[in-house]
């Protein structure tokens, strides 16, 4: 169906790559990604890729480790480059080290930039990702790329939640770093916005809320963020909302990395539901809670890949020329 288009995956989230291929109705490419006994990663492409348009799908998550996911991606890209691929796109549903995007302390690295450099040096010609932690990370890459957004999916899901009682609902941002994106979502849903002023005391990932901006004296709240990792910020936000009499709480995010016992901690707080996407694989224990709803963005990535391959606009997926409405996926 798509001449010269090939999709491959490493070991971090192979189901996501299979879902993309299912949408495009093409087989997943044949490649070996294994380890030697000395823990060195080995990659072998088992089919001809000369002059092919290659898309390497690899979510940079801890499955089993972020370092393995990153190295698999880099080595696969190098393997395809040496196999004379025509063009190589690094497809990263989740981009690691997104929070290391600036020097906010003395003598610390900007790892998000380093990772972008590594991907470029390995031989990638383009990148494709979704909802990076900060928009400026796009500028860290010396190669062109596209950043997709799960906003349309999340907006439609939240709309179903608030449609009966919108006047009782507020959208809550637990981190000011996500304020601009959250404001756009709140405007589309016509919901008031409340900000939590969060601070980190050290580099352990622990945080605390030191202030609230906005009126939260409502019955329902929807907490929105780009990523939930240890869950500390979400738990703190839920506690603040409970103290202000909010009885019904939903949580939504694009990336639910949910490290350690984060899923159990959040779902045990009496929330109604945690809505997320499939950019990262959920642990079986997280799925068993019954309070986590996973929306798939695989069709969105598949459509973006098709458009990149055929030279069409990716931006038109969200804002078609002459309209203000997002383009529906088939």
N, C-alpha and C positions, 0 to 999 in steps of 0.2 A: 504493500500500500504506500509506504514512504520509502522511496528509493534512496539507498545510502544512509538511512537513519538507523543507528544502533544504540541500545541502552544497556548499561552494565551496572553492577552493584557490588559493594563490598559486604562485610558481615555485620555492620552496625544496625541496619534497618532494611533487610532485603524485602520484606513484605511490601514496603512502600514502593520500591522499584517494580515489583510484580503488579501492583495495583495500577501504576502508570502504564505499564505495557498492556495490561488488560483493557484499559480505556482506549489506547491507541490501536489495539488489536494487532500487536506485533509480539514476537517471542523475546524473552529476556536473553541478552547476549551470554555466550559461554566463556567464562573466565574462572580460573582457579585463584583463590586468595586464601593461602594457608600459612602455617608457621612451622619452621624447623624446630627440632628439639631445643636449640639454643635461643629460642624466642624471636628469631629473625623472621620477618614477614617475606613470603614468596608469592609472586604474582605471575601467572602465565595465561595469555590470551589464547583461547583454543579455536579461533577462527580468523579468517582473513578480514582485516579492517582497513586495508590500504585505501586512502582517500575517502573513508567513511566519515560521516558526521556523528561523532561519538559524544554521548552524554553519560557521565559517571555519576550515579546517584549514591550519595553517602552522607547520612546525617551524622554530624560530628558529636556524638553522644557517648556516654559511658556504657557501652554494651559490647564487650565487657569494660573497656576503658576508652576515654577520650583520646589518649595518646595512640592507641591502636587504630582508632577510627581515622585520625589525622594521617598517620603513616600509611595506612591502606590506601587512602585517597591519593596521596602524593606518589606512592609507588605505582598505583594503577595508571595515573596520568602519565608518568614517565614511560611505562610499558607501552601505552597506546602511541605516545609520541615516537618511540623507537620502532613501533610497528607501522609507521608511516600513515597514521590516521590523518584525514584531511583537516578536521577541526575537532577540538576537544573542549567540552563544557563541563565544568565542575558543578554538579547540582547538589546543593547542600540545604535540605529542608530545615536543618538547624545548624547555625554557624557558631562554633565554640569560641570562647574567650571574648565574647561580645562586650562584657563588662570591663575588660582591660583595654579601654578605648582612649585613655588619656592619662597623663601623669598627674594624679591627684595627691601624690605623696612624693617625698624625695626618694631618688634612687630606685624607682620602680619601672618596669618595662611597659611598652604599649603592645601587648601581645596580639591584639586584634590586627594590628598593622603587620607584625611579623608573620602571622599566619597567612595573611593576604599575599605577602611577598613570596612565601614558600610555595603557595599554590601557583603563582605566576611563574616562578623559576622552574618548577617541576615540568611545566609545559602546557598548562591550561591556556586556552585562547579566550574563554569566556567563563563567567560564573552565573549561577542562577540560585536564588535563595528566597526566603520569605521572612518578613518582619524581624529584621535585625534589631539588636538592642538599641542602637542609635543610628540615625540615618547617615551620619558622617562616615560610618564604616565603609559605605560604598566607595568613598574617595580614597580609601587605603589601597584599593586595587589599582594596578597599572594596566589592567585589561578591562574591556567592556563587560557589562553584565546587567542583569535585571533583578530587582527586588520586588517580589510579589507581596500581596497583602491578604490576610485572612479576614479583613474588616467586613467584607460583604457577607461572608458566612456567619460571623459572630453577630452582626447587626440583625440579620434575619432571625437568628435563634433567640436573641434578646427581645426582639420585637414580639415574638410569640409569648414570651414570659410576661411582658409588661402591658400587652394590648388591652387587658380587661381593667387594670387599675393603674394607668400611667401617672395619675396625680399623686399616688401614694409611693412612687418609686424614685430613687435617686441613683445616679451612677457614681461610684466611689473609686478614686485613684489612690492606691496605696504608696505610690512612688512618684515624686514630681518629675522624674526623668521621663515618664510616660504621659505627661500632662497634655502635650500638644496632640498626640494621637487620640487620647481619650476625649479631648474636647471635640474633635471631629466626629467621633462616634456618638457622643451625647447630643450634638446638634442634629445629626441624622435621625435620632430617636426622640428628639424634643424632650430630653430629660435634664434636670438640674445636675450640676457636677459638684462633687465634694472632693477636696484634696487632703490627703494625709501627709504631714511633714515628717519624713523618716530620716533617721540618722544612724550611721554605723559607728560603733565605738572602737572597732578593731578590724582585722582582716579575716575573722573567723566566719563571716557571713551572718553573724547575729546583728539584729537591728532593733530599734525602738522608735515608737511614734511620739514626737515631742510637740505636735500641734495639729489642729484641724482647721481647714479653711473651707467655709461653706456651712450650709444648714442641713443637718442630717436628722432632724426630728420628723422622720417618716417611718412608715411601717415596713417598707421593703427597700433593700439596697442590692445593687449589682456591683461587685468588686471586679475591676477590669485591669489587666496588666499584660505585658508581652510574654513574660516567662515566670513560672513558679518553680523555684529550686528547692530550698530547704523548707519553705513554707512559713518561716518565722514572721515575715512581713504580713502575710495573709492572716495568720493566727492573731497577730497583734491588732490588725485592722478589724477583724471580727470582734475581738474583745472590746474595742472602742465603740463599735456600733452597738453591741449589746448594752454597754453602759448608757448609751443614749436612747435606749428603748426600741431599737430596730429589731423586729421579731422574725422577719423573713429575709434570708440572705442567700444570694447566688454568687458564684465566682466564675469568671471567664478569663481565658488566656489563650495565646497561640501555642506556646511551648510549655508543656507540663513535664519538665525533667524530673521533678518530684524525687529528689535525692533522699537517701536514708528512709526515714519513716514519715516523710512529708505527707503522702497520700492519707495515711491513717490519722495523722494529727488533724488535717484539715477536715476530712469527712466526719471525724468524731466531734466536731465543734457544733453540730446541729444545723449545718447548712442544708439548703434544699437541693442544690446540685452544683457540680463543678463541670463547666463546659470548656472543652479544649479541642485541639486538632491532633491529627496523627503524624505530625512532623517528627515526633520521637516515639519509640515503642514504650508502651506502658507495661510495668511489671504486672504479672498475674494477680498479685495481692491487691494492687490498685484497682484492677478491673472488677474484682470480686466485691468491692464495696457497694456497688449498685447506685452510687451517687455521682459517678463520673460518666459524662456523655462525651463521646469522641466524634467530632465532625471530620470528614475526610477532605483533605486538600490535594489528594492525588490527582483528581480530574483537572484541577487548576494548574498543577505542574505539567500534566500531560498536554493540556491545551497550549501552555507557554512553550513547551518543547516543540510542539508542532509548528507554532508560529515562528520560532527562531529558525527551525529547519527550513521552512518555506519562505523565509524572508518577510514575514508579516509583522505588524505592530503588536508588541506585547502590552504596551500601555493602553491600547484600545480595549483590553480585557476589562479595564476599570472605568475608563472615561472615553467612550466612543466619540469621534468627532461630531460636534453639533448637538451633543446631548449632555445631560447631567446625571444620567442613570448608568450604573454599572452594566456591562454587557453580560447577559445570562450565559452560563455554560450550557452546552448541549446535553 
